[in-house]
Amino acid sequence: MERQEPAMSSGHIQGAQSTYRTLQVLRAIAGELGSGVSLAYITQRTGLSKPTVHRLLQALMAEGMVEKSDEEGYFLGPECYALGVIANQRYGLREIAATPVARIAADTGDSAFFCLRSEWHSLCLIREDGSYPIKTHVLQPGTRLPLGVGGAGIAMLAAMSDDEVEQCLAANAEECASHFPNDQRADHLPRIAECRALGYGINRGSVVAGSWGIGAAVRDRHGRVLGALSVAAIESRLQPQRQRELGPRLVEAARTLEAKIHRAQRMR
């Protein structure tokens, strides 16, 4: 059975539902960056029927947005890359965030990240490893997680309005139930409250035991949640005393990054 799409108001243009479904398919493929995905996988992730997904894939392949390998499945196509290059020229987030992420990794000795908000998910854009020899490898560039999952995801979700939080939790409920048993609604709500009180989110190994993280949200110049800076380390390196040390420093770094992003946005 196909998942119910958001209701189309009378003011919506004809074809809006098809556009929404097409984006669902692209996001499902993008969620496994570097690996091909099957028709069954896309169907499961989107909740759409196989005939619908197949029809959309055929259209996307004709436009170069998707490629298919007989052995490995479906991948994002060259036209997606081209659009990404053009978008990067406007936003340039990777270049702007690279220096602060590297600085955090050098200062803490742990792994530092910049994650981008992608609708109700976070997408890891940059990872920089510090000097400490034992690392956590849960989050890699291209990793896509539901908002609320991981330090960066907690920070982004907590920075949103209560209405947006409810929409996000509803949209991700099925995915979290299937793949993130320690990240259910009852888990998210106290983490959101804690993050709002402290200014930074704390992941106490909910995704993988022993892999902890801290995140601080980053907003665009209009106040919308754009992404988050985060640090991840083994559990013993992120106990309460160090959380209290790193959390405010991460928030300060996030505010500095925001200022750089805002200046870049005003210049464009």
C-alpha positions as CSV (number, residue, x, y, z in Angstrom):
1,M,0.0,0.0,0.0
2,E,1.3,3.4,-0.9
3,R,1.9,5.9,2.0
4,Q,-0.5,8.8,2.1
5,E,1.0,11.9,0.5
6,P,0.4,15.4,2.1
7,A,-3.0,16.6,1.1
8,M,-3.0,18.8,-2.0
9,S,-4.9,22.1,-1.5
10,S,-6.9,23.6,-4.3
11,G,-4.2,26.1,-4.9
12,H,-1.6,23.5,-5.8
13,I,-0.6,23.2,-9.4
14,Q,-1.4,20.0,-11.3
15,G,1.4,17.5,-11.0
16,A,2.6,18.6,-7.5
17,Q,2.0,15.1,-6.2
18,S,4.2,13.6,-9.0
19,T,6.9,16.1,-8.1
20,Y,6.8,15.1,-4.5
21,R,7.0,11.4,-5.4
22,T,9.9,12.0,-7.8
23,L,11.8,13.8,-5.0
24,Q,11.1,10.9,-2.7
25,V,12.7,8.5,-5.2
26,L,15.8,10.7,-5.6
27,R,16.2,11.0,-1.8
28,A,15.9,7.2,-1.4
29,I,18.7,6.7,-3.9
30,A,20.8,9.5,-2.4
31,G,20.4,7.9,1.1
32,E,22.8,5.1,0.0
33,L,25.6,7.4,-1.4
34,G,28.2,5.3,-3.2
35,S,26.1,2.2,-3.3
36,G,23.4,1.1,-5.9
37,V,19.9,0.5,-4.6
38,S,17.3,-1.9,-5.8
39,L,13.7,-1.3,-6.9
40,A,12.5,-3.1,-3.8
41,Y,14.7,-0.9,-1.6
42,I,13.3,2.3,-3.2
43,T,9.7,1.0,-2.8
44,Q,10.3,0.2,0.8
45,R,11.9,3.6,1.6
46,T,9.2,5.7,-0.2
47,G,6.1,3.6,0.5
48,L,5.2,3.9,-3.2
49,S,4.0,1.0,-5.3
50,K,6.5,-0.8,-7.6
51,P,4.7,0.4,-10.8
52,T,4.9,4.0,-9.6
53,V,8.5,3.8,-8.7
54,H,9.4,2.0,-11.9
55,R,7.6,4.7,-13.9
56,L,9.4,7.5,-12.1
57,L,12.8,5.8,-12.5
58,Q,12.3,5.5,-16.3
59,A,11.6,9.3,-16.5
60,L,14.6,10.1,-14.3
61,M,16.9,7.9,-16.3
62,A,15.7,9.5,-19.6
63,E,16.8,12.9,-18.1
64,G,20.1,11.7,-16.8
65,M,19.1,12.1,-13.2
66,V,19.4,8.4,-12.4
67,E,21.6,5.6,-13.8
68,K,21.1,1.9,-13.6
69,S,23.7,-0.9,-13.3
70,D,22.4,-4.4,-13.9
71,E,24.7,-5.7,-11.1
72,E,24.4,-2.9,-8.5
73,G,21.0,-1.2,-9.1
74,Y,20.2,2.5,-9.3
75,F,22.5,5.4,-8.7
76,L,22.2,9.2,-8.9
77,G,23.1,10.2,-12.5
78,P,25.4,12.9,-14.0
79,E,22.6,15.5,-14.2
80,C,22.3,15.4,-10.4
81,Y,26.0,16.0,-10.1
82,A,25.8,18.9,-12.5
83,L,23.0,20.5,-10.6
84,G,24.9,20.0,-7.3
85,V,28.0,21.8,-8.8
86,I,25.8,24.7,-9.8
87,A,24.1,24.9,-6.4
88,N,27.5,24.7,-4.7
89,Q,28.6,27.9,-6.6
90,R,25.7,29.7,-4.9
91,Y,25.9,28.2,-1.4
92,G,29.6,27.0,-1.1
93,L,28.8,25.4,2.3
94,R,31.6,22.8,2.0
95,E,34.2,25.5,1.5
96,I,32.9,27.7,4.2
97,A,32.5,24.9,6.8
98,A,35.8,23.1,6.0
99,T,38.1,25.3,8.1
100,P,36.0,25.4,11.3
101,V,35.5,21.6,11.1
102,A,39.2,21.1,10.7
103,R,39.9,23.4,13.6
104,I,37.5,21.6,15.9
105,A,39.1,18.2,15.0
106,A,42.6,19.6,15.7
107,D,41.5,21.3,19.0
108,T,39.6,18.3,20.4
109,G,41.6,15.4,18.9
110,D,38.3,13.8,18.0
111,S,36.2,13.5,14.8
112,A,34.4,16.7,13.7
113,F,31.6,17.1,11.2
114,F,29.4,19.5,9.4
115,C,26.0,18.0,8.6
116,L,23.4,19.6,6.3
117,R,19.7,19.5,6.8
118,S,17.9,17.8,4.0
119,E,14.1,18.1,4.6
120,W,13.5,15.7,7.6
121,H,17.0,14.2,7.5
122,S,20.6,15.2,8.1
123,L,23.3,14.6,5.5
124,C,27.0,14.4,6.5
125,L,28.9,16.8,4.3
126,I,32.3,17.0,5.9
127,R,34.3,14.7,8.3
128,E,37.7,15.6,9.7
129,D,39.5,13.3,12.1
130,G,41.6,14.5,15.0
131,S,44.7,13.0,16.5
132,Y,43.2,10.6,19.0
133,P,44.0,7.1,17.8
134,I,40.6,5.4,18.6
135,K,37.8,6.8,16.5
136,T,34.1,6.1,15.9
137,H,33.2,5.5,12.3
138,V,29.4,5.7,12.4
139,L,29.2,9.0,10.5
140,Q,30.9,9.3,7.1
141,P,30.5,11.9,4.3
142,G,27.2,11.0,2.6
143,T,25.6,9.3,5.6
144,R,22.0,10.3,5.8
145,L,20.1,10.0,9.1
146,P,16.6,11.0,10.3
147,L,16.7,14.3,12.2
148,G,16.9,13.6,15.9
149,V,19.3,10.7,15.4
150,G,22.9,11.5,16.4
151,G,24.4,14.6,17.9
152,A,23.9,16.8,14.9
153,G,20.4,15.5,14.3
154,I,19.4,16.2,17.9
155,A,20.7,19.7,17.6
156,M,18.9,20.4,14.3
157,L,15.6,19.0,15.5
158,A,15.7,20.9,18.8
159,A,16.3,24.2,16.9
160,M,13.1,23.8,15.0
161,S,9.6,25.0,16.1
162,D,7.4,22.6,18.0
163,D,5.1,22.2,14.9
164,E,8.1,21.3,12.7
165,V,9.3,18.8,15.4
166,E,5.9,17.1,15.3
167,Q,5.9,16.9,11.5
168,C,9.5,15.5,11.5
169,L,8.8,12.9,14.1
170,A,5.7,11.8,12.2
171,A,7.5,11.7,8.8
172,N,10.4,9.6,10.2
173,A,8.4,7.4,12.6
174,E,8.4,4.3,10.3
175,E,12.1,4.7,9.4
176,C,13.1,5.0,13.0
177,A,11.0,2.1,14.1
178,S,12.6,-0.1,11.4
179,H,16.3,1.0,11.7
180,F,16.8,3.1,14.9
181,P,15.2,1.3,17.8
182,N,16.8,3.6,20.4
183,D,15.5,6.7,18.6
184,Q,11.8,6.7,19.0
185,R,9.5,9.6,19.9
186,A,9.8,8.8,23.6
187,D,13.6,9.1,23.2
188,H,13.5,12.2,21.1
189,L,11.4,14.5,23.3
190,P,13.7,14.5,26.4
191,R,16.8,15.0,24.2
192,I,15.1,17.9,22.5
193,A,14.3,19.5,25.9
194,E,17.9,18.9,27.1
195,C,19.3,20.4,24.0
196,R,17.2,23.5,24.2
197,A,18.3,23.9,27.9
198,L,22.0,23.4,27.2
199,G,22.3,24.9,23.7
200,Y,23.8,21.7,22.3
201,G,22.5,18.1,21.7
202,I,24.1,15.0,23.2
203,N,24.0,11.5,21.6
204,R,24.7,8.9,24.2
205,G,25.3,6.0,21.9
206,S,21.8,5.6,20.6
207,V,22.9,4.7,17.1
208,V,25.8,2.4,18.0
209,A,26.7,1.6,21.5
210,G,29.9,3.3,22.6
211,S,29.8,6.0,19.9
212,W,28.8,9.3,21.5
213,G,28.4,12.8,20.0
214,I,27.6,16.4,20.6
215,G,26.0,18.8,18.1
216,A,25.2,22.5,17.7
217,A,22.7,23.8,15.2
218,V,23.6,26.3,12.4
219,R,21.0,28.6,11.0
220,D,20.9,30.6,7.7
221,R,20.4,34.3,7.7
222,H,16.6,33.9,7.7
223,G,16.7,31.9,10.9
224,R,16.0,28.5,9.3
225,V,17.9,25.4,10.4
226,L,20.6,24.9,7.8
227,G,22.8,22.2,9.5
228,A,24.9,21.5,12.5
229,L,28.5,21.2,13.7
230,S,29.2,18.1,15.7
231,V,31.9,16.1,17.5
232,A,31.9,12.3,17.8
233,A,34.1,10.1,20.0
234,I,34.2,6.9,22.0
235,E,32.1,6.9,25.1
236,S,34.9,7.4,27.6
237,R,35.9,10.7,25.9
238,L,32.5,12.3,26.1
239,Q,31.6,11.9,29.7
240,P,29.7,14.8,31.6
241,Q,32.7,16.9,32.5
242,R,34.0,16.9,28.9
243,Q,30.5,17.5,27.6
244,R,30.4,20.7,29.6
245,E,33.7,21.7,28.2
246,L,33.1,20.9,24.5
247,G,29.4,21.8,24.3
248,P,29.8,25.6,24.7
249,R,32.9,25.6,22.5
250,L,30.9,23.9,19.8
251,V,28.1,26.4,20.1
252,E,30.5,29.2,19.8
253,A,32.0,27.6,16.7
254,A,28.5,27.2,15.3
255,R,27.7,31.0,15.8
256,T,31.0,31.9,14.1
257,L,30.2,29.7,11.2
258,E,26.7,31.2,11.0
259,A,28.2,34.6,10.7
260,K,30.4,33.5,7.8
261,I,27.5,31.9,6.0
262,H,25.3,34.9,6.5
263,R,28.0,37.2,5.0
264,A,28.3,34.8,2.0
265,Q,24.5,34.7,1.5
266,R,24.3,38.5,1.5
267,M,27.0,38.8,-1.1
268,R,25.1,36.5,-3.5
